[in-house]
């Protein structure tokens, strides 16, 4: 991934275009804490809704915009909403831990 220089960032015009497209789709705010971005092209970071280590795709349907704090806090964990949706299919040990 030569085009990435730090967590959640993509360099150049390609990254700016992708951030603007995601902002139009989801609104110009952090997906997790709902804080609005003053400038999406510089403040917003990419976050894989389903972590890249579990589902290695950079398609837009798996990307959301997040502030740097929320992006780092989430890390490689699954979002709580996805865990709740998957709970019926998880084993009892995993369902209790969630």
Secondary structure, 3 states (H helix, E strand, C coil): CCCCCCCCCCCHHHHHHHHHHHHHHHCCECCCCCCECCCHHHHCEEEECCCCCCCCCCCHHHEEEECHHHHHHHCCCCCHHHHHHHHHHCCHHHHHHC
